[in-house]
């Protein structure tokens, strides 16, 4: 599956505008620079998974809204997990990603 970063940027901008937020407010919430925020919305920069997660949290949604155009509004449990993920470094985040993939393939009786 090829990601369309122009579309992702448009979805992020649309969500930000829906919440009546300025780029500076979102970039502060997501702990990224204003320039990087602008570049993401204009598809001049490709955000990492971690940044997509931070933006989703900052914009009170889930990453799938940006990546595939569907949304599942976060509940308190999702917010807790998201906050924990924000503290991880790249290698820890990769390990979590692998674990999630493993769990998703398991059949629960």
Backbone atoms as SQL, in Angstrom:
CREATE TABLE atoms (id INTEGER PRIMARY KEY, chain TEXT, resi INTEGER, resn TEXT, atom TEXT, x REAL, y REAL, z REAL);
INSERT INTO atoms VALUES
  (1, 'A', 1, 'UNK', 'N', 0.850, -1.183, 0.000),
  (2, 'A', 1, 'UNK', 'CA', 0.000, 0.000, 0.000),
  (3, 'A', 1, 'UNK', 'C', 0.891, 1.240, 0.000),
  (4, 'A', 2, 'UNK', 'N', 0.713, 2.083, -0.965),
  (5, 'A', 2, 'UNK', 'CA', 1.467, 3.323, -1.090),
  (6, 'A', 2, 'UNK', 'C', 0.714, 4.454, -0.396),
  (7, 'A', 3, 'UNK', 'N', 1.403, 5.167, 0.495),
  (8, 'A', 3, 'UNK', 'CA', 0.773, 6.278, 1.204),
  (9, 'A', 3, 'UNK', 'C', 0.822, 7.544, 0.352),
  (10, 'A', 4, 'UNK', 'N', -0.261, 8.274, 0.340),
  (11, 'A', 4, 'UNK', 'CA', -0.360, 9.543, -0.389),
  (12, 'A', 4, 'UNK', 'C', -0.155, 10.671, 0.616),
  (13, 'A', 5, 'UNK', 'N', 1.051, 11.199, 0.663),
  (14, 'A', 5, 'UNK', 'CA', 1.385, 12.201, 1.675),
  (15, 'A', 5, 'UNK', 'C', 0.697, 13.540, 1.437),
  (16, 'A', 6, 'UNK', 'N', 0.334, 13.826, 0.186),
  (17, 'A', 6, 'UNK', 'CA', -0.455, 15.037, -0.057),
  (18, 'A', 6, 'UNK', 'C', -1.828, 14.897, 0.592),
  (19, 'A', 7, 'UNK', 'N', -2.418, 13.722, 0.424),
  (20, 'A', 7, 'UNK', 'CA', -3.731, 13.465, 1.023),
  (21, 'A', 7, 'UNK', 'C', -3.644, 13.460, 2.545),
  (22, 'A', 8, 'UNK', 'N', -2.594, 12.874, 3.080),
  (23, 'A', 8, 'UNK', 'CA', -2.399, 12.854, 4.536),
  (24, 'A', 8, 'UNK', 'C', -2.301, 14.281, 5.055),
  (25, 'A', 9, 'UNK', 'N', -1.514, 15.109, 4.384),
  (26, 'A', 9, 'UNK', 'CA', -1.387, 16.510, 4.776),
  (27, 'A', 9, 'UNK', 'C', -2.710, 17.244, 4.727),
  (28, 'A', 10, 'UNK', 'N', -3.492, 16.986, 3.683),
  (29, 'A', 10, 'UNK', 'CA', -4.818, 17.617, 3.570),
  (30, 'A', 10, 'UNK', 'C', -5.733, 17.190, 4.705),
  (31, 'A', 11, 'UNK', 'N', -5.682, 15.912, 5.050),
  (32, 'A', 11, 'UNK', 'CA', -6.536, 15.411, 6.140),
  (33, 'A', 11, 'UNK', 'C', -6.142, 16.022, 7.482),
  (34, 'A', 12, 'UNK', 'N', -4.850, 16.168, 7.702),
  (35, 'A', 12, 'UNK', 'CA', -4.380, 16.792, 8.942),
  (36, 'A', 12, 'UNK', 'C', -4.859, 18.234, 8.995),
  (37, 'A', 13, 'UNK', 'N', -4.688, 18.965, 7.893),
  (38, 'A', 13, 'UNK', 'CA', -5.121, 20.371, 7.843),
  (39, 'A', 13, 'UNK', 'C', -6.631, 20.486, 8.035),
  (40, 'A', 14, 'UNK', 'N', -7.380, 19.583, 7.414),
  (41, 'A', 14, 'UNK', 'CA', -8.845, 19.605, 7.538),
  (42, 'A', 14, 'UNK', 'C', -9.265, 19.403, 8.989),
  (43, 'A', 15, 'UNK', 'N', -8.637, 18.434, 9.653),
  (44, 'A', 15, 'UNK', 'CA', -8.976, 18.165, 11.056),
  (45, 'A', 15, 'UNK', 'C', -8.603, 19.364, 11.932),
  (46, 'A', 16, 'UNK', 'N', -7.436, 19.951, 11.683),
  (47, 'A', 16, 'UNK', 'CA', -6.992, 21.115, 12.447),
  (48, 'A', 16, 'UNK', 'C', -7.975, 22.268, 12.292),
  (49, 'A', 17, 'UNK', 'N', -8.401, 22.512, 11.068),
  (50, 'A', 17, 'UNK', 'CA', -9.341, 23.608, 10.804),
  (51, 'A', 17, 'UNK', 'C', -10.709, 23.317, 11.423),
  (52, 'A', 18, 'UNK', 'N', -11.109, 22.051, 11.406),
  (53, 'A', 18, 'UNK', 'CA', -12.387, 21.675, 12.019),
  (54, 'A', 18, 'UNK', 'C', -12.393, 21.999, 13.508),
  (55, 'A', 19, 'UNK', 'N', -11.244, 21.881, 14.145),
  (56, 'A', 19, 'UNK', 'CA', -11.123, 22.190, 15.577),
  (57, 'A', 19, 'UNK', 'C', -10.776, 23.662, 15.820),
  (58, 'A', 20, 'UNK', 'N', -10.733, 24.438, 14.729),
  (59, 'A', 20, 'UNK', 'CA', -10.400, 25.872, 14.810),
  (60, 'A', 20, 'UNK', 'C', -9.054, 26.111, 15.488),
  (61, 'A', 21, 'UNK', 'N', -8.070, 25.319, 15.112),
  (62, 'A', 21, 'UNK', 'CA', -6.730, 25.458, 15.672),
  (63, 'A', 21, 'UNK', 'C', -5.771, 25.999, 14.617),
  (64, 'A', 22, 'UNK', 'N', -4.803, 26.757, 15.064),
  (65, 'A', 22, 'UNK', 'CA', -3.747, 27.248, 14.187),
  (66, 'A', 22, 'UNK', 'C', -2.633, 26.213, 14.143),
  (67, 'A', 23, 'UNK', 'N', -1.848, 26.272, 13.080),
  (68, 'A', 23, 'UNK', 'CA', -0.728, 25.343, 12.969),
  (69, 'A', 23, 'UNK', 'C', 0.181, 25.431, 14.192),
  (70, 'A', 24, 'UNK', 'N', 0.414, 26.634, 14.680),
  (71, 'A', 24, 'UNK', 'CA', 1.290, 26.819, 15.840),
  (72, 'A', 24, 'UNK', 'C', 0.746, 26.105, 17.074),
  (73, 'A', 25, 'UNK', 'N', -0.563, 26.118, 17.249),
  (74, 'A', 25, 'UNK', 'CA', -1.165, 25.440, 18.405),
  (75, 'A', 25, 'UNK', 'C', -0.979, 23.934, 18.302),
  (76, 'A', 26, 'UNK', 'N', -1.198, 23.402, 17.111),
  (77, 'A', 26, 'UNK', 'CA', -1.058, 21.957, 16.915),
  (78, 'A', 26, 'UNK', 'C', 0.400, 21.538, 17.030),
  (79, 'A', 27, 'UNK', 'N', 1.294, 22.320, 16.442),
  (80, 'A', 27, 'UNK', 'CA', 2.712, 21.965, 16.521),
  (81, 'A', 27, 'UNK', 'C', 3.197, 21.970, 17.972),
  (82, 'A', 28, 'UNK', 'N', 2.699, 22.892, 18.769),
  (83, 'A', 28, 'UNK', 'CA', 3.065, 22.919, 20.189),
  (84, 'A', 28, 'UNK', 'C', 2.522, 21.687, 20.905),
  (85, 'A', 29, 'UNK', 'N', 1.278, 21.351, 20.640),
  (86, 'A', 29, 'UNK', 'CA', 0.674, 20.164, 21.266),
  (87, 'A', 29, 'UNK', 'C', 1.417, 18.887, 20.880),
  (88, 'A', 30, 'UNK', 'N', 1.861, 18.833, 19.624),
  (89, 'A', 30, 'UNK', 'CA', 2.516, 17.627, 19.108),
  (90, 'A', 30, 'UNK', 'C', 4.030, 17.641, 19.324),
  (91, 'A', 31, 'UNK', 'N', 4.525, 18.734, 19.873),
  (92, 'A', 31, 'UNK', 'CA', 5.953, 18.886, 20.141),
  (93, 'A', 31, 'UNK', 'C', 6.793, 18.769, 18.869),
  (94, 'A', 32, 'UNK', 'N', 6.355, 19.490, 17.832),
  (95, 'A', 32, 'UNK', 'CA', 7.120, 19.603, 16.589),
  (96, 'A', 32, 'UNK', 'C', 7.220, 21.084, 16.246),
  (97, 'A', 33, 'UNK', 'N', 8.104, 21.439, 15.336),
  (98, 'A', 33, 'UNK', 'CA', 8.263, 22.844, 14.978),
  (99, 'A', 33, 'UNK', 'C', 7.122, 23.313, 14.072),
  (100, 'A', 34, 'UNK', 'N', 6.893, 24.608, 14.076),
  (101, 'A', 34, 'UNK', 'CA', 5.861, 25.192, 13.204),
  (102, 'A', 34, 'UNK', 'C', 6.178, 24.912, 11.739),
  (103, 'A', 35, 'UNK', 'N', 7.446, 25.022, 11.377),
  (104, 'A', 35, 'UNK', 'CA', 7.855, 24.777, 9.990),
  (105, 'A', 35, 'UNK', 'C', 7.571, 23.341, 9.585),
  (106, 'A', 36, 'UNK', 'N', 7.904, 22.398, 10.463),
  (107, 'A', 36, 'UNK', 'CA', 7.652, 20.987, 10.178),
  (108, 'A', 36, 'UNK', 'C', 6.153, 20.739, 10.014),
  (109, 'A', 37, 'UNK', 'N', 5.349, 21.343, 10.874),
  (110, 'A', 37, 'UNK', 'CA', 3.888, 21.204, 10.784),
  (111, 'A', 37, 'UNK', 'C', 3.403, 21.691, 9.426),
  (112, 'A', 38, 'UNK', 'N', 3.861, 22.853, 9.025),
  (113, 'A', 38, 'UNK', 'CA', 3.478, 23.405, 7.729),
  (114, 'A', 38, 'UNK', 'C', 3.925, 22.491, 6.587),
  (115, 'A', 39, 'UNK', 'N', 5.148, 21.996, 6.684),
  (116, 'A', 39, 'UNK', 'CA', 5.661, 21.108, 5.636),
  (117, 'A', 39, 'UNK', 'C', 4.892, 19.796, 5.548),
  (118, 'A', 40, 'UNK', 'N', 4.437, 19.282, 6.669),
  (119, 'A', 40, 'UNK', 'CA', 3.627, 18.057, 6.657),
  (120, 'A', 40, 'UNK', 'C', 2.310, 18.321, 5.938),
  (121, 'A', 41, 'UNK', 'N', 1.650, 19.412, 6.287),
  (122, 'A', 41, 'UNK', 'CA', 0.361, 19.725, 5.657),
  (123, 'A', 41, 'UNK', 'C', 0.499, 19.956, 4.156),
  (124, 'A', 42, 'UNK', 'N', 1.657, 20.452, 3.716),
  (125, 'A', 42, 'UNK', 'CA', 1.879, 20.712, 2.290),
  (126, 'A', 42, 'UNK', 'C', 2.614, 19.567, 1.598),
  (127, 'A', 43, 'UNK', 'N', 2.813, 18.454, 2.307),
  (128, 'A', 43, 'UNK', 'CA', 3.494, 17.264, 1.790),
  (129, 'A', 43, 'UNK', 'C', 4.928, 17.563, 1.359),
  (130, 'A', 44, 'UNK', 'N', 5.565, 18.497, 2.027),
  (131, 'A', 44, 'UNK', 'CA', 6.977, 18.796, 1.772),
  (132, 'A', 44, 'UNK', 'C', 7.868, 17.963, 2.681),
  (133, 'A', 45, 'UNK', 'N', 7.305, 17.454, 3.783),
  (134, 'A', 45, 'UNK', 'CA', 8.013, 16.558, 4.704),
  (135, 'A', 45, 'UNK', 'C', 7.149, 15.329, 4.942),
  (136, 'A', 46, 'UNK', 'N', 7.800, 14.206, 5.110),
  (137, 'A', 46, 'UNK', 'CA', 7.102, 12.950, 5.380),
  (138, 'A', 46, 'UNK', 'C', 7.200, 12.672, 6.877),
  (139, 'A', 47, 'UNK', 'N', 6.071, 12.673, 7.578),
  (140, 'A', 47, 'UNK', 'CA', 6.099, 12.455, 9.029),
  (141, 'A', 47, 'UNK', 'C', 6.367, 10.992, 9.379),
  (142, 'A', 48, 'UNK', 'N', 7.067, 10.796, 10.475),
  (143, 'A', 48, 'UNK', 'CA', 7.303, 9.443, 10.979),
  (144, 'A', 48, 'UNK', 'C', 6.017, 8.919, 11.622),
  (145, 'A', 49, 'UNK', 'N', 6.020, 7.645, 11.941),
  (146, 'A', 49, 'UNK', 'CA', 4.887, 7.049, 12.647),
  (147, 'A', 49, 'UNK', 'C', 4.651, 7.758, 13.970),
  (148, 'A', 50, 'UNK', 'N', 5.737, 8.046, 14.660),
  (149, 'A', 50, 'UNK', 'CA', 5.630, 8.730, 15.946),
  (150, 'A', 50, 'UNK', 'C', 4.962, 10.101, 15.782),
  (151, 'A', 51, 'UNK', 'N', 5.337, 10.837, 14.766),
  (152, 'A', 51, 'UNK', 'CA', 4.755, 12.162, 14.547),
  (153, 'A', 51, 'UNK', 'C', 3.282, 12.048, 14.173),
  (154, 'A', 52, 'UNK', 'N', 2.931, 11.069, 13.365),
  (155, 'A', 52, 'UNK', 'CA', 1.513, 10.837, 13.041),
  (156, 'A', 52, 'UNK', 'C', 0.732, 10.575, 14.326),
  (157, 'A', 53, 'UNK', 'N', 1.307, 9.778, 15.221),
  (158, 'A', 53, 'UNK', 'CA', 0.648, 9.488, 16.502),
  (159, 'A', 53, 'UNK', 'C', 0.488, 10.759, 17.328),
  (160, 'A', 54, 'UNK', 'N', 1.532, 11.562, 17.388),
  (161, 'A', 54, 'UNK', 'CA', 1.463, 12.816, 18.151),
  (162, 'A', 54, 'UNK', 'C', 0.418, 13.762, 17.578),
  (163, 'A', 55, 'UNK', 'N', 0.375, 13.854, 16.254),
  (164, 'A', 55, 'UNK', 'CA', -0.614, 14.735, 15.616),
  (165, 'A', 55, 'UNK', 'C', -2.030, 14.235, 15.868),
  (166, 'A', 56, 'UNK', 'N', -2.226, 12.930, 15.806),
  (167, 'A', 56, 'UNK', 'CA', -3.551, 12.366, 16.078),
  (168, 'A', 56, 'UNK', 'C', -3.979, 12.698, 17.505),
  (169, 'A', 57, 'UNK', 'N', -3.068, 12.544, 18.439),
  (170, 'A', 57, 'UNK', 'CA', -3.375, 12.873, 19.832),
  (171, 'A', 57, 'UNK', 'C', -3.674, 14.362, 19.970),
  (172, 'A', 58, 'UNK', 'N', -2.844, 15.198, 19.360),
  (173, 'A', 58, 'UNK', 'CA', -3.027, 16.655, 19.434),
  (174, 'A', 58, 'UNK', 'C', -4.343, 17.098, 18.808),
  (175, 'A', 59, 'UNK', 'N', -4.785, 16.363, 17.797),
  (176, 'A', 59, 'UNK', 'CA', -6.017, 16.719, 17.084),
  (177, 'A', 59, 'UNK', 'C', -7.205, 15.841, 17.494),
  (178, 'A', 60, 'UNK', 'N', -7.049, 15.150, 18.617),
  (179, 'A', 60, 'UNK', 'CA', -8.138, 14.380, 19.228),
  (180, 'A', 60, 'UNK', 'C', -8.793, 13.399, 18.259),
  (181, 'A', 61, 'UNK', 'N', -7.947, 12.629, 17.589),
  (182, 'A', 61, 'UNK', 'CA', -8.438, 11.617, 16.671),
  (183, 'A', 61, 'UNK', 'C', -7.471, 10.443, 16.688),
  (184, 'A', 62, 'UNK', 'N', -7.604, 9.566, 15.726),
  (185, 'A', 62, 'UNK', 'CA', -6.708, 8.430, 15.611),
  (186, 'A', 62, 'UNK', 'C', -5.924, 8.546, 14.306),
  (187, 'A', 63, 'UNK', 'N', -4.767, 7.890, 14.231),
  (188, 'A', 63, 'UNK', 'CA', -3.947, 7.995, 13.020),
  (189, 'A', 63, 'UNK', 'C', -4.655, 7.568, 11.744),
  (190, 'A', 64, 'UNK', 'N', -5.601, 6.647, 11.849),
  (191, 'A', 64, 'UNK', 'CA', -6.283, 6.186, 10.639),
  (192, 'A', 64, 'UNK', 'C', -7.051, 7.304, 9.941),
  (193, 'A', 65, 'UNK', 'N', -7.466, 8.316, 10.657),
  (194, 'A', 65, 'UNK', 'CA', -8.140, 9.439, 10.010),
  (195, 'A', 65, 'UNK', 'C', -7.202, 10.104, 9.004),
  (196, 'A', 66, 'UNK', 'N', -5.931, 10.214, 9.341),
  (197, 'A', 66, 'UNK', 'CA', -4.954, 10.831, 8.447),
  (198, 'A', 66, 'UNK', 'C', -4.467, 9.861, 7.376),
  (199, 'A', 67, 'UNK', 'N', -4.253, 8.618, 7.764),
  (200, 'A', 67, 'UNK', 'CA', -3.644, 7.651, 6.848),
  (201, 'A', 67, 'UNK', 'C', -4.609, 7.090, 5.817),
  (202, 'A', 68, 'UNK', 'N', -5.836, 6.783, 6.233),
  (203, 'A', 68, 'UNK', 'CA', -6.790, 6.169, 5.299),
  (204, 'A', 68, 'UNK', 'C', -8.124, 6.903, 5.195),
  (205, 'A', 69, 'UNK', 'N', -8.277, 7.962, 5.959),
  (206, 'A', 69, 'UNK', 'CA', -9.486, 8.772, 5.831),
  (207, 'A', 69, 'UNK', 'C', -10.662, 8.318, 6.661),
  (208, 'A', 70, 'UNK', 'N', -10.464, 7.353, 7.556),
  (209, 'A', 70, 'UNK', 'CA', -11.529, 6.931, 8.461),
  (210, 'A', 70, 'UNK', 'C', -11.121, 7.285, 9.877),
  (211, 'A', 71, 'UNK', 'N', -12.101, 7.393, 10.743),
  (212, 'A', 71, 'UNK', 'CA', -11.784, 7.827, 12.090),
  (213, 'A', 71, 'UNK', 'C', -12.527, 7.024, 13.130),
  (214, 'A', 72, 'UNK', 'N', -11.835, 6.758, 14.190),
  (215, 'A', 72, 'UNK', 'CA', -12.431, 6.174, 15.384),
  (216, 'A', 72, 'UNK', 'C', -12.018, 7.092, 16.519),
  (217, 'A', 73, 'UNK', 'N', -12.930, 7.842, 17.016),
  (218, 'A', 73, 'UNK', 'CA', -12.604, 8.816, 18.057),
  (219, 'A', 73, 'UNK', 'C', -12.020, 8.114, 19.272),
  (220, 'A', 74, 'UNK', 'N', -10.942, 8.650, 19.794),
  (221, 'A', 74, 'UNK', 'CA', -10.271, 7.982, 20.903),
  (222, 'A', 74, 'UNK', 'C', -11.071, 8.022, 22.199),
  (223, 'A', 75, 'UNK', 'N', -11.032, 6.905, 22.896),
  (224, 'A', 75, 'UNK', 'CA', -11.592, 6.895, 24.237),
  (225, 'A', 75, 'UNK', 'C', -10.440, 7.063, 25.219),
  (226, 'A', 76, 'UNK', 'N', -10.723, 7.025, 26.478),
  (227, 'A', 76, 'UNK', 'CA', -9.702, 7.275, 27.491),
  (228, 'A', 76, 'UNK', 'C', -8.580, 6.235, 27.426),
  (229, 'A', 77, 'UNK', 'N', -8.905, 4.982, 27.147),
  (230, 'A', 77, 'UNK', 'CA', -7.886, 3.932, 27.058),
  (231, 'A', 77, 'UNK', 'C', -6.921, 4.225, 25.915),
  (232, 'A', 78, 'UNK', 'N', -7.462, 4.640, 24.760),
  (233, 'A', 78, 'UNK', 'CA', -6.604, 4.966, 23.620),
  (234, 'A', 78, 'UNK', 'C', -5.686, 6.121, 23.967),
  (235, 'A', 79, 'UNK', 'N', -6.204, 7.123, 24.652),
  (236, 'A', 79, 'UNK', 'CA', -5.380, 8.274, 25.044),
  (237, 'A', 79, 'UNK', 'C', -4.245, 7.853, 25.971),
  (238, 'A', 80, 'UNK', 'N', -4.524, 6.957, 26.908),
  (239, 'A', 80, 'UNK', 'CA', -3.496, 6.478, 27.826),
  (240, 'A', 80, 'UNK', 'C', -2.381, 5.756, 27.064),
  (241, 'A', 81, 'UNK', 'N', -2.775, 4.877, 26.153),
  (242, 'A', 81, 'UNK', 'CA', -1.788, 4.145, 25.358),
  (243, 'A', 81, 'UNK', 'C', -1.001, 5.117, 24.474),
  (244, 'A', 82, 'UNK', 'N', -1.695, 6.041, 23.862),
  (245, 'A', 82, 'UNK', 'CA', -1.034, 7.026, 23.011),
  (246, 'A', 82, 'UNK', 'C', -0.003, 7.833, 23.797),
  (247, 'A', 83, 'UNK', 'N', -0.353, 8.226, 24.991),
  (248, 'A', 83, 'UNK', 'CA', 0.565, 8.999, 25.830),
  (249, 'A', 83, 'UNK', 'C', 1.802, 8.163, 26.176),
  (250, 'A', 84, 'UNK', 'N', 1.608, 6.893, 26.431),
  (251, 'A', 84, 'UNK', 'CA', 2.747, 6.020, 26.716),
  (252, 'A', 84, 'UNK', 'C', 3.642, 5.864, 25.488),
  (253, 'A', 85, 'UNK', 'N', 3.029, 5.749, 24.312),
  (254, 'A', 85, 'UNK', 'CA', 3.800, 5.603, 23.075),
  (255, 'A', 85, 'UNK', 'C', 4.644, 6.836, 22.781),
  (256, 'A', 86, 'UNK', 'N', 4.149, 7.984, 23.144),
  (257, 'A', 86, 'UNK', 'CA', 4.884, 9.230, 22.886),
  (258, 'A', 86, 'UNK', 'C', 6.225, 9.266, 23.601),
  (259, 'A', 87, 'UNK', 'N', 6.367, 8.522, 24.675),
  (260, 'A', 87, 'UNK', 'CA', 7.591, 8.529, 25.480),
  (261, 'A', 87, 'UNK', 'C', 8.654, 7.565, 24.951),
  (262, 'A', 88, 'UNK', 'N', 8.309, 6.751, 23.972),
  (263, 'A', 88, 'UNK', 'CA', 9.228, 5.724, 23.485),
  (264, 'A', 88, 'UNK', 'C', 10.185, 6.267, 22.441),
  (265, 'A', 89, 'UNK', 'N', 11.381, 5.670, 22.415),
  (266, 'A', 89, 'UNK', 'CA', 12.304, 6.016, 21.340),
  (267, 'A', 89, 'UNK', 'C', 11.988, 5.130, 20.130),
  (268, 'A', 90, 'UNK', 'N', 12.702, 5.342, 19.031),
  (269, 'A', 90, 'UNK', 'CA', 12.390, 4.627, 17.786),
  (270, 'A', 90, 'UNK', 'C', 12.490, 3.106, 17.928),
  (271, 'A', 91, 'UNK', 'N', 13.499, 2.613, 18.620),
  (272, 'A', 91, 'UNK', 'CA', 13.649, 1.159, 18.757),
  (273, 'A', 91, 'UNK', 'C', 12.538, 0.569, 19.626),
  (274, 'A', 92, 'UNK', 'N', 12.140, 1.282, 20.665),
  (275, 'A', 92, 'UNK', 'CA', 11.038, 0.815, 21.508),
  (276, 'A', 92, 'UNK', 'C', 9.732, 0.834, 20.725),
  (277, 'A', 93, 'UNK', 'N', 9.532, 1.871, 19.935),
  (278, 'A', 93, 'UNK', 'CA', 8.314, 1.981, 19.134),
  (279, 'A', 93, 'UNK', 'C', 8.238, 0.844, 18.110),
  (280, 'A', 94, 'UNK', 'N', 9.362, 0.479, 17.532),
  (281, 'A', 94, 'UNK', 'CA', 9.398, -0.639, 16.587),
  (282, 'A', 94, 'UNK', 'C', 9.044, -1.942, 17.288),
  (283, 'A', 95, 'UNK', 'N', 9.553, -2.141, 18.493),
  (284, 'A', 95, 'UNK', 'CA', 9.230, -3.340, 19.262),
  (285, 'A', 95, 'UNK', 'C', 7.733, -3.407, 19.567),
  (286, 'A', 96, 'UNK', 'N', 7.152, -2.283, 19.970),
  (287, 'A', 96, 'UNK', 'CA', 5.709, -2.226, 20.240),
  (288, 'A', 96, 'UNK', 'C', 4.930, -2.547, 18.965),
  (289, 'A', 97, 'UNK', 'N', 5.366, -2.001, 17.866),
  (290, 'A', 97, 'UNK', 'CA', 4.698, -2.254, 16.588),
  (291, 'A', 97, 'UNK', 'C', 4.714, -3.741, 16.247),
  (292, 'A', 98, 'UNK', 'N', 5.857, -4.388, 16.447),
  (293, 'A', 98, 'UNK', 'CA', 5.964, -5.828, 16.195),
  (294, 'A', 98, 'UNK', 'C', 5.059, -6.619, 17.134),
  (295, 'A', 99, 'UNK', 'N', 4.995, -6.211, 18.387),
  (296, 'A', 99, 'UNK', 'CA', 4.129, -6.888, 19.355),
  (297, 'A', 99, 'UNK', 'C', 2.658, -6.759, 18.944),
  (298, 'A', 100, 'UNK', 'N', 2.259, -5.564, 18.537),
  (299, 'A', 100, 'UNK', 'CA', 0.881, -5.357, 18.103),
  (300, 'A', 100, 'UNK', 'C', 0.555, -6.245, 16.907),
  (301, 'A', 101, 'UNK', 'N', 1.482, -6.349, 15.971),
  (302, 'A', 101, 'UNK', 'CA', 1.287, -7.225, 14.809),
  (303, 'A', 101, 'UNK', 'C', 1.122, -8.673, 15.253),
  (304, 'A', 102, 'UNK', 'N', 1.967, -9.115, 16.182),
  (305, 'A', 102, 'UNK', 'CA', 1.885, -10.474, 16.711),
  (306, 'A', 102, 'UNK', 'C', 0.538, -10.720, 17.377),
  (307, 'A', 103, 'UNK', 'N', 0.107, -9.790, 18.240),
  (308, 'A', 103, 'UNK', 'CA', -1.159, -9.933, 18.945),
  (309, 'A', 103, 'UNK', 'C', -2.322, -9.967, 17.960),
  (310, 'A', 104, 'UNK', 'N', -2.274, -9.131, 16.944),
  (311, 'A', 104, 'UNK', 'CA', -3.377, -9.066, 15.989),
  (312, 'A', 104, 'UNK', 'C', -3.535, -10.364, 15.195),
  (313, 'A', 105, 'UNK', 'N', -2.481, -11.171, 15.119),
  (314, 'A', 105, 'UNK', 'CA', -2.552, -12.428, 14.393),
  (315, 'A', 105, 'UNK', 'C', -3.015, -13.595, 15.257),
  (316, 'A', 106, 'UNK', 'N', -3.088, -13.384, 16.559),
  (317, 'A', 106, 'UNK', 'CA', -3.497, -14.440, 17.488),
  (318, 'A', 106, 'UNK', 'C', -5.010, -14.538, 17.541),
  (319, 'A', 107, 'UNK', 'N', -5.493, -15.750, 17.628),
  (320, 'A', 107, 'UNK', 'CA', -6.924, -15.984, 17.787),
  (321, 'A', 107, 'UNK', 'C', -7.223, -16.073, 19.279),
  (322, 'A', 108, 'UNK', 'N', -8.181, -15.281, 19.711),
  (323, 'A', 108, 'UNK', 'CA', -8.577, -15.278, 21.122),
  (324, 'A', 108, 'UNK', 'C', -9.794, -16.171, 21.264),
  (325, 'A', 109, 'UNK', 'N', -9.700, -17.169, 22.176),
  (326, 'A', 109, 'UNK', 'CA', -10.827, -18.101, 22.328),
  (327, 'A', 109, 'UNK', 'C', -12.073, -17.439, 22.911);
